[in-house]
């Protein structure tokens, strides 16, 4: 005779055994845990890589500003063609191409003391004159020009001028911008150097008709000319 109760009891036992076995089965747990942890690990990994790239970009900007300042300080007279080469040099150090040329800004200054301090008076009579100014690209420090009065007397002396190189670089995240907002960074660097071969460095924008005070201003752009992207400087 068919025993329905016995059959139902057997089904319940097998179901119970199945549930217990399934609950105790650890197979695939590692895969599930990895599926939860892997995205977080990847974000941390790529985040660290991005931070490393940003630090490298900041360091390269320091090298670029130092290079431009050093090259400027090595000549008594700096011309338009030399400034254009300095821009190319800075881009090479930063490892950027023409498509990223708008992300950098460069300012070069040369100063001299025309009237030294008079120790016999109570007021500071030191007068500092600009003997060179060149600008390219993005504004630095909100567009405010460098204030030479902040240079210490021991650096900018009555007998020797100073070259100042300032650069800015808008760094864009390279690998994480598509899936995590690391954010863009703006780096800035300022370097001061003493002239190497002369007491004072002077800029010449080749504008022969201008008076002496207007011959040292140079303005540069990066534009397409004759199907090539080139730096072009001219009298400001």
WOPEGI-V729446 format. One record per residue. N is the residue number from 1. RES is the residue in three letters. OMEGA is omega in radians with two decimals (* if undefined). NEAR is the number of other C-alpha atoms within 8 Angstrom. D_LAST is the distance of its C-alpha to the last C-alpha in Angstrom with 2 decimals. Layout:
# WOPEGI-V729446
N,RES,OMEGA,NEAR,D_LAST  N,RES,OMEGA,NEAR,D_LAST
This chain:
# WOPEGI-V729446
1,UNK,-3.10,2,111.20  2,UNK,-3.10,3,107.46  3,UNK,-3.10,6,106.16  4,UNK,-3.13,6,103.11  5,UNK,3.14,6,102.65  6,UNK,3.12,7,102.49  7,UNK,3.13,8,99.93  8,UNK,3.13,8,97.70  9,UNK,3.11,8,98.01  10,UNK,3.11,8,96.94  11,UNK,3.14,8,93.90  12,UNK,3.14,8,92.89  13,UNK,3.13,8,93.31  14,UNK,3.11,8,91.19  15,UNK,3.13,8,88.45  16,UNK,3.12,8,88.55  17,UNK,3.14,8,88.41  18,UNK,-3.13,8,85.46  19,UNK,3.12,8,83.51  20,UNK,-3.14,8,84.29  21,UNK,3.14,8,83.38  22,UNK,-3.13,7,80.11  23,UNK,-3.11,6,79.20  24,UNK,-3.10,6,79.90  25,UNK,-3.10,6,78.18  26,UNK,-3.13,5,75.00  27,UNK,3.12,5,73.95  28,UNK,-3.14,6,70.39  29,UNK,-3.13,7,69.46  30,UNK,3.14,7,66.93  31,UNK,3.12,7,65.31  32,UNK,3.12,8,65.04  33,UNK,3.13,8,63.61  34,UNK,3.13,8,61.08  35,UNK,3.11,8,60.05  36,UNK,-3.03,8,59.24  37,UNK,-3.03,8,57.59  38,UNK,-3.14,8,55.66  39,UNK,3.12,8,52.85  40,UNK,3.12,8,52.26  41,UNK,-3.14,8,52.29  42,UNK,3.12,8,49.82  43,UNK,3.11,9,47.43  44,UNK,-3.11,8,47.68  45,UNK,-3.12,8,47.23  46,UNK,3.06,10,44.15  47,UNK,3.10,10,42.77  48,UNK,3.09,8,43.16  49,UNK,-3.14,8,41.53  50,UNK,3.10,12,38.56  51,UNK,3.11,8,38.30  52,UNK,3.12,8,38.43  53,UNK,3.12,9,35.61  54,UNK,3.09,11,33.47  55,UNK,3.11,8,34.30  56,UNK,3.12,8,33.41  57,UNK,3.10,10,30.01  58,UNK,3.11,9,29.36  59,UNK,3.11,8,30.56  60,UNK,3.10,10,28.40  61,UNK,3.08,16,25.29  62,UNK,3.12,9,26.42  63,UNK,-3.10,9,26.86  64,UNK,3.14,13,23.44  65,UNK,3.10,15,21.64  66,UNK,3.13,10,24.02  67,UNK,-3.11,10,23.43  68,UNK,3.11,13,19.64  69,UNK,-3.13,15,20.11  70,UNK,3.12,9,22.96  71,UNK,3.13,9,21.27  72,UNK,-3.07,10,18.39  73,UNK,-3.07,14,21.13  74,UNK,-3.10,9,23.04  75,UNK,3.11,12,20.92  76,UNK,3.13,11,20.31  77,UNK,3.12,8,17.05  78,UNK,-3.07,12,14.73  79,UNK,3.12,10,13.02  80,UNK,-3.14,12,10.97  81,UNK,3.13,7,14.46  82,UNK,3.11,8,15.67  83,UNK,3.10,11,13.17  84,UNK,3.11,12,14.22  85,UNK,3.10,8,17.76  86,UNK,3.12,10,17.42  87,UNK,3.10,11,16.63  88,UNK,3.13,9,19.73  89,UNK,3.12,11,21.69  90,UNK,3.12,12,21.04  91,UNK,3.13,12,22.15  92,UNK,3.13,9,25.17  93,UNK,3.13,11,26.24  94,UNK,-3.14,10,25.99  95,UNK,3.07,6,27.88  96,UNK,-3.13,10,25.84  97,UNK,-3.08,8,25.12  98,UNK,-3.12,7,22.68  99,UNK,-3.13,6,24.52  100,UNK,-3.07,8,23.59  101,UNK,3.14,11,19.98  102,UNK,-3.11,9,19.01  103,UNK,-3.10,10,21.23  104,UNK,3.04,12,19.09  105,UNK,-3.10,14,16.10  106,UNK,3.03,15,14.67  107,UNK,3.10,12,13.03  108,UNK,3.13,13,13.31  109,UNK,2.95,12,13.80  110,UNK,-3.08,16,15.59  111,UNK,2.98,16,17.67  112,UNK,3.07,15,20.35  113,UNK,-3.14,15,23.04  114,UNK,3.08,9,23.10  115,UNK,-3.11,9,26.18  116,UNK,3.06,9,28.75  117,UNK,3.06,7,31.20  118,UNK,-3.10,9,34.19  119,UNK,-3.11,5,37.31  120,UNK,3.13,4,39.36  121,UNK,-3.12,6,37.63  122,UNK,-3.11,5,37.84  123,UNK,3.11,5,34.17  124,UNK,-3.08,7,31.28  125,UNK,-3.12,8,29.31  126,UNK,3.13,10,27.03  127,UNK,-3.14,8,23.47  128,UNK,-3.14,11,20.67  129,UNK,3.08,8,17.43  130,UNK,3.08,9,14.23  131,UNK,3.10,14,13.88  132,UNK,3.07,14,11.43  133,UNK,3.09,13,9.23  134,UNK,-3.09,14,8.39  135,UNK,3.04,11,8.96  136,UNK,2.90,10,11.01  137,UNK,-2.99,13,13.60  138,UNK,3.11,10,15.81  139,UNK,3.13,7,15.33  140,UNK,3.13,14,17.25  141,UNK,3.10,6,19.74  142,UNK,-3.13,5,19.23  143,UNK,3.12,6,15.51  144,UNK,3.14,6,16.47  145,UNK,3.14,6,14.61  146,UNK,-3.12,4,17.01  147,UNK,-3.08,5,19.30  148,UNK,3.14,7,20.11  149,UNK,3.11,6,23.29  150,UNK,3.13,5,24.81  151,UNK,-3.11,7,24.94  152,UNK,-3.14,7,28.47  153,UNK,-3.12,6,29.32  154,UNK,3.14,5,31.10  155,UNK,3.09,8,27.96  156,UNK,-3.02,13,25.39  157,UNK,3.13,10,27.72  158,UNK,-3.04,10,27.83  159,UNK,-3.10,6,28.00  160,UNK,-3.11,12,25.79  161,UNK,-3.11,16,22.33  162,UNK,3.00,15,21.32  163,UNK,3.13,16,19.00  164,UNK,3.09,12,18.46  165,UNK,3.09,15,17.92  166,UNK,3.11,13,18.06  167,UNK,3.02,14,18.88  168,UNK,-3.10,14,20.42  169,UNK,3.06,11,22.65  170,UNK,-3.11,10,24.52  171,UNK,3.10,11,27.84  172,UNK,3.12,7,30.16  173,UNK,-3.02,11,33.90  174,UNK,-2.96,7,35.03  175,UNK,-3.04,7,38.76  176,UNK,-3.05,12,39.98  177,UNK,-3.09,10,37.90  178,UNK,-3.09,6,40.55  179,UNK,3.07,5,43.44  180,UNK,-3.07,7,42.32  181,UNK,3.07,7,39.42  182,UNK,3.13,8,38.03  183,UNK,3.09,7,34.71  184,UNK,-3.11,8,31.11  185,UNK,3.04,8,29.59  186,UNK,-3.14,8,26.15  187,UNK,3.10,10,25.87  188,UNK,3.12,10,23.49  189,UNK,3.08,10,23.49  190,UNK,3.11,9,22.16  191,UNK,3.06,10,22.96  192,UNK,-3.14,9,22.98  193,UNK,3.09,10,23.80  194,UNK,3.08,10,24.72  195,UNK,-3.07,16,23.44  196,UNK,-2.97,8,26.06  197,UNK,-3.14,8,26.10  198,UNK,3.14,8,24.73  199,UNK,-3.07,9,24.73  200,UNK,3.02,13,20.96  201,UNK,3.12,19,18.14  202,UNK,3.09,11,15.15  203,UNK,3.10,14,11.90  204,UNK,-3.13,13,11.20  205,UNK,3.04,12,8.24  206,UNK,3.07,8,10.96  207,UNK,-3.03,8,9.67  208,UNK,-3.10,6,13.19  209,UNK,-3.10,4,13.27  210,UNK,3.07,8,11.02  211,UNK,-3.01,7,13.05  212,UNK,-3.08,6,13.38  213,UNK,-3.12,7,11.68  214,UNK,-3.07,7,8.25  215,UNK,-3.06,14,8.77  216,UNK,-3.13,15,8.56  217,UNK,-3.13,13,5.18  218,UNK,3.11,13,4.85  219,UNK,-3.05,11,4.99  220,UNK,3.06,13,8.52  221,UNK,3.06,9,11.26  222,UNK,-3.01,12,14.96  223,UNK,3.12,8,16.59  224,UNK,-3.13,8,19.67  225,UNK,-3.10,7,19.56  226,UNK,3.09,4,22.87  227,UNK,3.11,5,24.81  228,UNK,3.08,6,23.07  229,UNK,-3.05,9,20.77  230,UNK,3.02,8,17.95  231,UNK,-3.12,11,14.76  232,UNK,3.13,9,11.90  233,UNK,-3.12,12,8.71  234,UNK,3.08,9,6.24  235,UNK,-3.12,11,3.78  236,UNK,*,5,0.00
